[in-house]
Amino acid sequence: MAENHQSVPVATSYDEEVLQAHAELWNLTYGYLKSMALECAVKLGIPNAINRCGGAATLPDLLAVLPVPEGRKPYLPRLMRFLAASGIFTADAPATTGECANGGATATYRLTPLSRLLVDDGTGAGATDLSPFVLSQTNRYHVGAALHLPEWFKSDDAAEMPFRMAHGADPWTVFSRDPEINQVFNAGMAADTRFAMDFVVTNCDDAFHGVSSLVDVAGGTGTAARAIARAFPHIKCTVLDLPNVIDSVPADGVVKYVAGDMMSSIPMADAVFLKYVFHDWDDEDCVKILKQCRKAIPESGGKVIIVDMVVGSPSKAMYYKDQVLFDLLMMVMTTGKERDEHEWRKIFMDAGFSRHKTRPVLGSMALIELYP
């Protein structure tokens, strides 16, 4: 007896929605692989290799220069395919000549605006090389802390954040005990700061008008302070940070380094500068820091300059996603958070400041000028 074949109905709009939702669910579920593949690309030096080939490289070009042992070379085409599908590189149609490691025709890979941010141009300036930042955020401490997020939510453990639950202490204590990760983290912060400050000193130079001395609080290795000193040579810049951060920084004659605790005291100056500091701390600690800032600046003509996020400003959806992603990172890593305009205003008022003005910079970031 012949089988009764029935025609398959055309997918309805509801079915299409389910298929789309299923695809998005997979994408979210395996999203961690994007970060790991990006880290892999940076550690292998793929963006630099493509750049050295003039901005376009085939698989044989890459295999000839990348530090990939013979037994791993057959896997490189799959990694490159994923990186291209993720928008980190582009892949031209396979050439009709030339063979790749898996025996097929080879594509030509090119840098995108994203991967150009991962290229070290060899000049030493590195203003747009954010590869150290990638490595500072994909290390085992950050990833390990994120894995504790569900457990932290369900637990009555006294740990203030998943990072402490995972590693037994806050990030600054853990990094101070591990010189290797301390160096990786500081290099990442310096790279991100170079990128941000190149924009700030060029497009927000009026924020530094009338300032003759400035303290960069929690300024790390001094990247922001050096950018300010180079752009405005008349400003005497000082960096305040913990001893484990600045003890290994060689004196350069451009900025002065002071070891100390911003919760206790900040050196006197016309302006206090803080970049990506307040999101690490809860409101109570932020007010403590701000009160020290207020003591450090003159009542007349003094100001606090803050580079940080103001959630919801600007209102572009892409930047908002960045802001709430960073807020989740702060929940994992610290007791702090990213704040909206109302939350910023509250801590400013609680610390005794009278007024402030905010402008967007670098998409998701903002520059805030705060006055006594």
Residue pairs with C-beta under 8 A, 6 or more apart in sequence:
11 19
32 143
33 82
34 86
35 138
35 143
36 138
37 79
37 82
37 83
37 86
37 88
38 83
38 86
38 88
38 134
38 138
39 134
39 135
39 138
40 79
41 47
41 79
41 83
41 88
41 115
41 118
42 118
42 131
42 134
42 135
43 135
44 66
44 67
44 68
45 66
45 67
46 62
46 66
46 80
46 83
46 89
47 111
47 115
47 116
47 118
47 119
47 131
48 118
48 119
48 120
49 57
49 61
49 62
49 65
49 66
50 56
50 57
50 62
50 89
50 109
50 110
50 111
50 115
51 111
51 119
51 121
52 65
53 61
55 110
55 111
56 92
56 108
56 109
56 110
57 108
57 109
58 95
58 98
58 100
58 106
58 107
58 108
58 109
59 76
59 77
59 80
59 100
59 101
59 106
59 107
59 109
60 98
60 99
60 100
60 101
60 106
62 76
62 80
62 109
63 73
63 76
63 101
66 76
68 76
73 101
74 101
74 102
76 101
77 100
77 101
77 102
77 104
80 89
80 91
80 107
80 109
81 91
83 89
84 90
84 91
84 107
84 109
87 112
87 114
88 112
88 114
88 115
89 109
89 110
89 111
89 112
89 115
90 109
90 110
90 112
91 107
91 108
91 109
91 110
92 107
92 108
92 109
92 110
93 107
94 104
94 105
94 106
94 107
95 105
95 106
95 107
95 108
96 105
97 105
98 105
98 106
99 105
99 106
100 106
100 107
111 119
116 128
117 128
117 129
117 130
117 195
118 129
118 130
118 131
118 134
119 128
119 129
119 131
120 126
120 129
120 131
121 128
121 129
126 191
126 194
127 194
127 195
127 198
128 195
128 198
129 191
130 191
130 192
130 195
131 191
132 184
132 187
132 188
132 190
132 191
133 188
133 189
133 191
133 192
133 195
134 188
135 184
135 187
135 188
136 184
136 185
136 187
136 188
136 189
136 191
137 188
139 181
139 184
139 185
141 163
141 166
141 167
141 171
141 174
141 175
141 181
142 332
142 333
144 166
144 167
145 161
145 162
145 163
145 165
145 166
145 167
145 332
145 333
146 162
146 332
147 166
148 162
148 163
148 165
148 166
149 162
149 331
149 332
151 162
151 165
152 159
152 161
152 162
152 165
155 165
157 165
159 165
160 170
160 335
161 170
161 331
161 332
161 333
161 334
161 335
162 331
162 332
162 333
163 170
163 171
163 174
163 332
163 333
163 334
164 170
167 174
168 174
170 334
171 333
171 334
172 242
174 181
175 181
175 182
175 185
175 244
176 182
176 242
176 244
182 244
182 245
186 220
186 221
186 245
189 220
189 221
189 223
189 276
190 220
190 221
190 223
192 276
193 220
193 223
193 224
193 227
193 275
194 223
194 227
196 224
196 275
196 307
196 361
196 362
196 365
197 223
197 224
197 227
197 228
197 275
198 227
199 361
199 362
200 207
200 227
200 307
200 361
200 367
201 208
201 227
201 228
201 230
201 231
201 232
202 231
203 361
204 359
204 361
204 367
205 231
205 232
207 305
207 367
207 369
208 214
208 228
208 231
208 232
208 235
208 271
208 305
210 270
210 301
211 232
211 235
211 270
211 271
211 303
212 234
212 235
212 236
212 270
213 235
213 236
213 237
213 238
213 268
213 269
213 270
213 271
214 225
214 228
214 235
214 236
214 237
214 238
214 269
214 270
214 271
214 272
214 273
215 237
215 238
215 239
215 240
215 266
215 267
215 269
215 271
215 272
215 273
215 296
216 222
216 224
216 225
216 228
216 237
216 238
216 239
216 240
216 255
216 273
216 274
216 275
217 240
217 241
217 262
217 266
217 272
217 273
217 274
217 277
217 289
217 293
218 240
218 241
218 262
218 274
218 277
219 225
219 239
219 240
219 241
219 273
219 275
220 239
220 241
220 245
220 246
221 239
221 245
221 246
221 249
222 239
222 246
222 249
222 252
222 254
222 255
222 257
224 273
224 275
225 237
225 238
225 239
225 254
225 255
225 273
226 237
226 252
226 254
226 255
228 235
228 237
228 273
229 235
229 236
229 237
229 254
229 255
230 254
236 256
237 254
237 255
237 256
238 255
238 256
238 257
238 258
238 267
238 269
239 246
239 255
239 256
239 257
239 258
240 258
240 259
240 260
240 262
240 266
240 267
241 257
241 259
241 260
242 259
242 260
242 261
243 259
246 257
246 259
247 259
249 257
251 257
258 267
260 266
260 267
262 277
262 289
262 292
263 285
263 288
263 289
263 292
264 292
265 292
266 272
266 292
266 293
266 295
266 296
267 296
268 296
268 297
269 296
269 297
270 297
270 298
270 301
270 302
270 303
271 297
271 302
271 303
271 304
271 305
272 293
272 296
272 297
272 303
272 304
272 305
273 304
273 305
273 306
273 307
274 289
274 293
274 304
274 305
274 306
274 307
274 308
275 306
275 307
275 308
276 307
276 308
277 289
277 306
277 308
278 286
278 289
278 306
278 308
278 336
278 339
278 347
279 308
279 309
279 326
279 327
279 330
279 334
279 336
279 337
279 338
279 339
280 330
280 333
280 334
280 335
280 336
281 289
281 334
281 335
281 336
282 335
282 336
282 337
283 343
283 346
283 347
283 350
285 335
285 336
286 336
286 347
286 351
287 347
287 350
287 351
290 304
290 347
290 348
290 350
290 351
290 352
290 353
290 370
291 351
291 352
293 304
293 351
293 370
294 304
294 351
294 352
294 353
294 372
297 303
297 304
297 372
299 372
302 371
302 372
303 369
303 370
303 371
304 353
304 368
304 369
304 370
304 371
305 367
305 368
305 369
305 370
306 367
306 368
306 369
306 370
307 361
307 365
307 366
307 367
307 368
308 338
308 339
308 365
308 366
308 368
309 323
309 326
309 338
309 339
309 364
309 365
309 366
310 339
310 340
310 341
310 344
310 358
310 360
310 366
310 368
311 320
311 323
311 324
311 327
311 338
311 339
311 340
312 320
312 323
312 340
312 341
313 340
313 341
313 358
313 360
313 366
314 360
314 363
316 363
318 363
319 363
319 364
320 364
322 363
322 364
323 338
323 364
324 338
326 338
326 364
327 337
327 338
330 336
330 337
330 338
331 337
337 343
339 347
341 358
344 356
344 358
344 368
345 356
348 356
348 370
352 372
353 370
353 371
353 372
354 371
354 372
355 370
355 371
356 368
356 369
356 370
356 371
357 368
357 369
358 366
358 367
358 368
358 369
359 366
359 367
360 366
361 367
